[in-house]
Amino acid sequence: MGRSSRHTVRVARPLRSRVSLQIIVGVVILAVAGAVVFAVAQGTRRTSAPTAGATHTAAPAGIATAVGSVPASVFDTVGIGTAKVAPAKIDAPGLTDGGKPQVVYVGGEFCPFCAAERWPLAVALARFGTFDALGETSSAPAPEVYPGTATLSFHGATFTSDYLSLAAREIYDRDHKPLDKLTDAEQQVLSTYDAPPYTQTSGSIPFIDFGGGRVIAGAQYTPDVLAGKTQAQIAAALSQPGSPIAQAVIGAANVLTVGLCEQTAGQPASVCRSKGVQTAAAAMGAG
């Protein structure tokens, strides 16, 4: 049995005090019709202003450009790739911002599963808008599992879109120190949906809520796909459909895009009706 695709954060109510963290053993995947594998998940939170002493730096412009410029042909060629986890359907009141459905991400910079999941989430969201001030960091060193996994950081980043709003919160930095905070509304969503029966354990990260329509807790692939790679090497591999990184990250991004398209009523059509997204939707039973 492999390692879990998530960390569990034991949360005091509200989530403002220190939390204990625990690694869950065993890969959590549910087979669906021999196609893609799904896990139940969800969550919500919102960031404060950037905190002094954060352990990430600004991502070079070339990395942000690579994340936002994956060719459509690559998405279509990869389809679901090697993605093994997808958002589960729920029916819940979702948060909105400026009249747009809000996607809520909760993670921690120390967490290797969050490190893996940020790549496909950033790639998927970049199909709907643009990021500014993306950071880069790596997960915590050994004895943490998958130590030093190269990744992005959403701490201090902004996302601009005609279709969606994003509340992306890194609640701890690479040194397990508190970083971003939750609003009361986000805390309520986290308290309600990042727990059984919606997730297998309470307080799992990474945690994503898609406007109350779908939720996910855990990474969609194991972080070892990224082992030994720098952010620049990972970013470059995104546009190489035959690479293991593209098969994992782009496949996962197509799956996440299905949940995003459900929130945008299928817009933009060039994304939501693309071959790669339709392949993922069919595998999820959402087509």
FENGI-V418717 format. One record per helix or strand. SS is the DSSP state (helix for helix, strand for strand). FROM is the first residue (numbers start at 1). LEN is the number of residues. If there is no record, write none. Layout:
BEGIN
ss: [SS:SS]
from: [FROM:FROM]
len: [LEN:LEN]
END
This chain:
BEGIN
ss: [strand:strand:strand:strand:strand:helix:helix:strand:strand:strand:helix:strand:strand:strand:strand:strand:strand:helix:strand:strand:strand:helix:helix:helix:helix:helix]
from: [3:20:30:37:57:61:72:88:96:100:112:129:135:150:158:164:178:184:204:207:214:223:231:244:269:275]
len: [8:6:2:2:2:8:7:2:2:9:14:4:4:4:4:9:1:10:2:4:4:4:7:20:4:10]
END
